Amino acid sequence: MMFTVIAFLYAAEDGMAALQAFEAKTVPILADHGGRMEKAFAPAADDNTFAPPPDEVHILSFTSAEAYQSYRDDPRHHELAAERQAAIRETRIVVSGKMRYYI
């Protein structure tokens, strides 16, 4: 069963360059725990879904909820906490292990 995480990220004062540099460091850690960044994108400029809109949206998949928690608990992830705080001012996360397929 796949476990999906959608993260809505709001860049801090250092902007998108800092956010992207931070994410580049986290993706290998994520992969070590059975995770994968499926997509990363900026919402369309005229998207009014959120006010204010996030600077970037990530769709992540993990092999299980336990794999996701293992990633979150990884000491390497915790070592990046100060860098994360400098790069990302706010994160909103939606998680689910219950996928539906309409095809």
N, CA and C atoms as an extended XYZ file, in Angstrom:
309
Properties=species:S:1:pos:R:3:atomname:S:1:resname:S:1:resid:I:1 pbc="F F F"
N         0.846       -1.187        0.000 N   MET     1
C         0.000        0.000        0.000 CA  MET     1
C         0.887        1.243        0.000 C   MET     1
N         0.607        2.154       -0.886 N   MET     2
C         1.365        3.400       -0.951 CA  MET     2
C         0.813        4.406        0.052 C   MET     2
N         1.688        5.254        0.499 N   PHE     3
C         1.339        6.321        1.414 CA  PHE     3
C         1.730        7.620        0.722 C   PHE     3
N         0.791        8.541        0.583 N   THR     4
C         1.021        9.778       -0.165 CA  THR     4
C         1.052       10.980        0.769 C   THR     4
N         1.971       11.882        0.492 N   VAL     5
C         2.112       13.131        1.237 CA  VAL     5
C         2.079       14.269        0.229 C   VAL     5
N         1.218       15.235        0.472 N   ILE     6
C         1.207       16.450       -0.346 CA  ILE     6
C         1.608       17.594        0.582 C   ILE     6
N         2.678       18.277        0.217 N   ALA     7
C         3.202       19.366        1.044 CA  ALA     7
C         3.051       20.687        0.294 C   ALA     7
N         2.437       21.644        0.951 N   PHE     8
C         2.289       23.002        0.436 CA  PHE     8
C         3.330       23.849        1.164 C   PHE     8
N         4.324       24.342        0.434 N   LEU     9
C         5.471       25.016        1.038 CA  LEU     9
C         5.457       26.509        0.740 C   LEU     9
N         5.750       27.278        1.776 N   TYR    10
C         5.831       28.734        1.678 CA  TYR    10
C         7.267       29.133        2.003 C   TYR    10
N         7.953       29.712        1.043 N   ALA    11
C         9.355       30.074        1.207 CA  ALA    11
C         9.525       31.168        2.254 C   ALA    11
N        10.633       31.082        2.963 N   ALA    12
C        11.004       32.112        3.942 CA  ALA    12
C        11.654       33.275        3.210 C   ALA    12
N        12.185       34.206        3.967 N   GLU    13
C        12.784       35.419        3.385 CA  GLU    13
C        13.901       35.120        2.407 C   GLU    13
N        14.612       34.015        2.593 N   ASP    14
C        15.722       33.673        1.701 CA  ASP    14
C        15.234       33.228        0.332 C   ASP    14
N        13.929       33.012        0.192 N   GLY    15
C        13.329       32.745       -1.101 CA  GLY    15
C        13.453       31.320       -1.600 C   GLY    15
N        13.095       31.165       -2.870 N   MET    16
C        13.015       29.849       -3.483 CA  MET    16
C        14.373       29.168       -3.613 C   MET    16
N        15.426       29.913       -3.781 N   ALA    17
C        16.754       29.292       -3.905 CA  ALA    17
C        17.085       28.518       -2.631 C   ALA    17
N        16.802       29.090       -1.472 N   ALA    18
C        17.067       28.408       -0.201 CA  ALA    18
C        16.156       27.198       -0.034 C   ALA    18
N        14.896       27.333       -0.415 N   LEU    19
C        13.958       26.215       -0.329 CA  LEU    19
C        14.433       25.063       -1.214 C   LEU    19
N        14.819       25.363       -2.440 N   GLN    20
C        15.254       24.322       -3.362 CA  GLN    20
C        16.574       23.686       -2.927 C   GLN    20
N        17.469       24.464       -2.356 N   ALA    21
C        18.729       23.915       -1.844 CA  ALA    21
C        18.461       22.965       -0.678 C   ALA    21
N        17.538       23.349        0.185 N   PHE    22
C        17.162       22.478        1.303 CA  PHE    22
C        16.546       21.184        0.785 C   PHE    22
N        15.614       21.297       -0.146 N   GLU    23
C        14.941       20.098       -0.671 CA  GLU    23
C        15.926       19.165       -1.361 C   GLU    23
N        16.919       19.712       -2.039 N   ALA    24
C        17.928       18.872       -2.691 CA  ALA    24
C        18.667       18.006       -1.669 C   ALA    24
N        18.790       18.484       -0.449 N   LYS    25
C        19.440       17.702        0.610 CA  LYS    25
C        18.508       16.661        1.218 C   LYS    25
N        17.213       16.916        1.183 N   THR    26
C        16.280       15.981        1.813 CA  THR    26
C        15.873       14.829        0.904 C   THR    26
N        15.906       15.018       -0.415 N   VAL    27
C        15.453       13.966       -1.339 CA  VAL    27
C        16.257       12.666       -1.176 C   VAL    27
N        17.596       12.700       -1.037 N   PRO    28
C        18.312       11.440       -0.821 CA  PRO    28
C        17.926       10.750        0.493 C   PRO    28
N        17.644       11.526        1.521 N   ILE    29
C        17.213       10.944        2.801 CA  ILE    29
C        15.852       10.287        2.621 C   ILE    29
N        14.977       10.979        1.954 N   LEU    30
C        13.646       10.466        1.650 CA  LEU    30
C        13.755        9.127        0.912 C   LEU    30
N        14.635        9.054       -0.085 N   ALA    31
C        14.812        7.831       -0.868 CA  ALA    31
C        15.316        6.676       -0.015 C   ALA    31
N        16.152        6.982        0.974 N   ASP    32
C        16.665        5.940        1.874 CA  ASP    32
C        15.558        5.285        2.700 C   ASP    32
N        14.398        5.925        2.751 N   HIS    33
C        13.271        5.410        3.539 CA  HIS    33
C        12.111        4.968        2.652 C   HIS    33
N        12.403        4.673        1.405 N   GLY    34
C        11.357        4.200        0.506 CA  GLY    34
C        10.458        5.300       -0.012 C   GLY    34
N        10.939        6.527        0.066 N   GLY    35
C        10.149        7.661       -0.400 CA  GLY    35
C        10.612        8.146       -1.760 C   GLY    35
N         9.729        8.851       -2.407 N   ARG    36
C        10.038        9.406       -3.725 CA  ARG    36
C         9.279       10.715       -3.907 C   ARG    36
N         9.979       11.723       -4.445 N   MET    37
C         9.297       12.956       -4.794 CA  MET    37
C         8.720       12.754       -6.186 C   MET    37
N         7.421       12.578       -6.254 N   GLU    38
C         6.757       12.310       -7.529 CA  GLU    38
C         6.689       13.561       -8.396 C   GLU    38
N         6.359       14.672       -7.774 N   LYS    39
C         6.229       15.936       -8.498 CA  LYS    39
C         6.537       17.087       -7.549 C   LYS    39
N         7.081       18.145       -8.114 N   ALA    40
C         7.265       19.410       -7.411 CA  ALA    40
C         6.898       20.498       -8.409 C   ALA    40
N         6.032       21.405       -7.997 N   PHE    41
C         5.609       22.445       -8.935 CA  PHE    41
C         5.167       23.698       -8.196 C   PHE    41
N         5.226       24.811       -8.910 N   ALA    42
C         4.686       26.073       -8.405 CA  ALA    42
C         3.257       26.191       -8.907 C   ALA    42
N         2.327       26.577       -8.043 N   PRO    43
C         0.951       26.765       -8.512 CA  PRO    43
C         0.881       27.870       -9.566 C   PRO    43
N        -0.112       27.784      -10.424 N   ALA    44
C        -0.319       28.814      -11.437 CA  ALA    44
C        -0.533       30.161      -10.750 C   ALA    44
N        -0.036       31.205      -11.362 N   ALA    45
C        -0.117       32.545      -10.774 CA  ALA    45
C        -1.555       32.974      -10.501 C   ALA    45
N        -2.502       32.500      -11.285 N   ASP    46
C        -3.894       32.903      -11.102 CA  ASP    46
C        -4.715       31.891      -10.289 C   ASP    46
N        -4.034       30.928       -9.640 N   ASP    47
C        -4.725       29.938       -8.817 CA  ASP    47
C        -5.136       30.587       -7.496 C   ASP    47
N        -6.424       30.636       -7.239 N   ASN    48
C        -6.943       31.265       -6.016 CA  ASN    48
C        -7.363       30.252       -4.956 C   ASN    48
N        -6.841       29.015       -5.055 N   THR    49
C        -7.203       27.970       -4.107 CA  THR    49
C        -6.807       28.347       -2.685 C   THR    49
N        -5.621       28.908       -2.532 N   PHE    50
C        -5.117       29.312       -1.229 CA  PHE    50
C        -4.852       30.807       -1.252 C   PHE    50
N        -5.019       31.427       -0.121 N   ALA    51
C        -4.671       32.840        0.001 CA  ALA    51
C        -3.774       32.996        1.223 C   ALA    51
N        -2.528       33.259        1.055 N   PRO    52
C        -1.781       33.340       -0.196 CA  PRO    52
C        -1.456       31.945       -0.720 C   PRO    52
N        -1.158       31.832       -2.002 N   PRO    53
C        -0.823       30.525       -2.555 CA  PRO    53
C         0.563       30.072       -2.088 C   PRO    53
N         0.786       28.758       -1.990 N   PRO    54
C         2.127       28.284       -1.634 CA  PRO    54
C         3.110       28.602       -2.750 C   PRO    54
N         4.374       28.664       -2.397 N   ASP    55
C         5.407       28.900       -3.399 CA  ASP    55
C         5.710       27.628       -4.181 C   ASP    55
N         5.523       26.475       -3.531 N   GLU    56
C         5.774       25.214       -4.212 CA  GLU    56
C         4.910       24.130       -3.569 C   GLU    56
N         4.525       23.150       -4.376 N   VAL    57
C         3.751       21.999       -3.915 CA  VAL    57
C         4.556       20.752       -4.246 C   VAL    57
N         4.661       19.845       -3.272 N   HIS    58
C         5.363       18.582       -3.488 CA  HIS    58
C         4.392       17.432       -3.304 C   HIS    58
N         4.464       16.470       -4.196 N   ILE    59
C         3.709       15.235       -4.055 CA  ILE    59
C         4.742       14.135       -3.831 C   ILE    59
N         4.676       13.530       -2.654 N   LEU    60
C         5.622       12.495       -2.263 CA  LEU    60
C         4.900       11.169       -2.106 C   LEU    60
N         5.601       10.083       -2.378 N   SER    61
C         5.032        8.773       -2.104 CA  SER    61
C         6.027        7.974       -1.267 C   SER    61
N         5.488        7.162       -0.382 N   PHE    62
C         6.265        6.264        0.463 CA  PHE    62
C         5.655        4.882        0.382 C   PHE    62
N         6.438        3.890        0.702 N   THR    63
C         5.943        2.517        0.660 CA  THR    63
C         4.928        2.239        1.762 C   THR    63
N         4.951        3.047        2.824 N   SER    64
C         4.019        2.862        3.942 CA  SER    64
C         4.059        4.082        4.853 C   SER    64
N         3.099        4.157        5.752 N   ALA    65
C         3.097        5.230        6.757 CA  ALA    65
C         4.318        5.109        7.663 C   ALA    65
N         4.731        3.875        7.924 N   GLU    66
C         5.915        3.640        8.764 CA  GLU    66
C         7.180        4.158        8.079 C   GLU    66
N         7.254        3.988        6.762 N   ALA    67
C         8.411        4.499        6.016 CA  ALA    67
C         8.454        6.024        6.095 C   ALA    67
N         7.302        6.660        5.989 N   TYR    68
C         7.226        8.118        6.114 CA  TYR    68
C         7.689        8.554        7.503 C   TYR    68
N         7.220        7.869        8.531 N   GLN    69
C         7.621        8.214        9.901 CA  GLN    69
C         9.117        7.981       10.102 C   GLN    69
N         9.639        6.930        9.498 N   SER    70
C        11.068        6.651        9.588 CA  SER    70
C        11.879        7.793        8.965 C   SER    70
N        11.422        8.299        7.845 N   TYR    71
C        12.056        9.464        7.218 CA  TYR    71
C        12.012       10.663        8.159 C   TYR    71
N        10.855       10.912        8.733 N   ARG    72
C        10.696       12.061        9.638 CA  ARG    72
C        11.586       11.936       10.877 C   ARG    72
N        11.849       10.694       11.308 N   ASP    73
C        12.654       10.455       12.506 CA  ASP    73
C        14.148       10.366       12.225 C   ASP    73
N        14.542       10.347       10.976 N   ASP    74
C        15.947       10.177       10.608 CA  ASP    74
C        16.783       11.324       11.178 C   ASP    74
N        17.879       11.005       11.880 N   PRO    75
C        18.731       12.059       12.446 CA  PRO    75
C        19.255       13.039       11.394 C   PRO    75
N        19.491       12.575       10.171 N   ARG    76
C        19.960       13.484        9.116 CA  ARG    76
C        18.900       14.527        8.799 C   ARG    76
N        17.645       14.118        8.860 N   HIS    77
C        16.532       15.057        8.640 CA  HIS    77
C        16.508       16.108        9.752 C   HIS    77
N        16.713       15.652       10.987 N   HIS    78
C        16.715       16.576       12.134 CA  HIS    78
C        17.907       17.529       12.092 C   HIS    78
N        19.044       17.054       11.563 N   GLU    79
C        20.228       17.914       11.462 CA  GLU    79
C        19.997       19.103       10.526 C   GLU    79
N        19.041       18.993        9.641 N   LEU    80
C        18.737       20.060        8.686 CA  LEU    80
C        17.669       21.035        9.198 C   LEU    80
N        17.256       20.885       10.453 N   ALA    81
C        16.146       21.686       10.986 CA  ALA    81
C        16.402       23.195       10.880 C   ALA    81
N        17.593       23.646       11.213 N   ALA    82
C        17.878       25.091       11.146 CA  ALA    82
C        17.841       25.587        9.706 C   ALA    82
N        18.373       24.776        8.798 N   GLU    83
C        18.342       25.161        7.382 CA  GLU    83
C        16.907       25.192        6.867 C   GLU    83
N        16.118       24.220        7.319 N   ARG    84
C        14.710       24.175        6.916 CA  ARG    84
C        13.985       25.425        7.411 C   ARG    84
N        14.216       25.801        8.651 N   GLN    85
C        13.558       26.970        9.223 CA  GLN    85
C        13.949       28.245        8.476 C   GLN    85
N        15.191       28.309        8.018 N   ALA    86
C        15.638       29.482        7.263 CA  ALA    86
C        15.052       29.502        5.853 C   ALA    86
N        14.712       28.319        5.313 N   ALA    87
C        14.242       28.222        3.932 CA  ALA    87
C        12.726       28.229        3.794 C   ALA    87
N        12.038       27.686        4.797 N   ILE    88
C        10.593       27.479        4.687 CA  ILE    88
C         9.906       28.098        5.899 C   ILE    88
N         9.040       29.070        5.645 N   ARG    89
C         8.361       29.738        6.763 CA  ARG    89
C         7.105       29.006        7.205 C   ARG    89
N         6.490       28.256        6.286 N   GLU    90
C         5.265       27.537        6.634 CA  GLU    90
C         5.120       26.325        5.723 C   GLU    90
N         4.611       25.244        6.307 N   THR    91
C         4.316       24.028        5.553 CA  THR    91
C         2.935       23.544        5.953 C   THR    91
N         2.143       23.200        4.974 N   ARG    92
C         0.851       22.548        5.219 CA  ARG    92
C         0.929       21.184        4.547 C   ARG    92
N         0.544       20.151        5.287 N   ILE    93
C         0.701       18.787        4.786 CA  ILE    93
C        -0.627       18.049        4.817 C   ILE    93
N        -0.874       17.282        3.756 N   VAL    94
C        -2.006       16.368        3.675 CA  VAL    94
C        -1.410       14.983        3.452 C   VAL    94
N        -1.821       13.999        4.262 N   VAL    95
C        -1.305       12.634        4.116 CA  VAL    95
C        -2.459       11.651        3.962 C   VAL    95
N        -2.184       10.547        3.255 N   SER    96
C        -3.197        9.515        3.113 CA  SER    96
C        -2.585        8.192        2.694 C   SER    96
N        -3.105        7.133        3.265 N   GLY    97
C        -2.744        5.786        2.865 CA  GLY    97
C        -3.895        5.106        2.157 C   GLY    97
N        -4.948        5.851        1.913 N   LYS    98
C        -6.150        5.282        1.278 CA  LYS    98
C        -6.327        5.909       -0.103 C   LYS    98
N        -5.773        5.227       -1.074 N   MET    99
C        -5.850        5.746       -2.431 CA  MET    99
C        -7.128        5.252       -3.116 C   MET    99
N        -7.664        6.091       -3.954 N   ARG   100
C        -8.825        5.736       -4.767 CA  ARG   100
C        -8.442        5.881       -6.230 C   ARG   100
N        -8.903        4.966       -7.026 N   TYR   101
C        -8.612        4.992       -8.448 CA  TYR   101
C        -9.937        4.996       -9.202 C   TYR   101
N       -10.121        5.956      -10.068 N   TYR   102
C       -11.364        6.130      -10.779 CA  TYR   102
C       -11.241        5.766      -12.259 C   TYR   102
N       -10.229        5.060      -12.599 N   ILE   103
C       -10.027        4.686      -14.003 CA  ILE   103
C       -10.534        3.273      -14.233 C   ILE   103
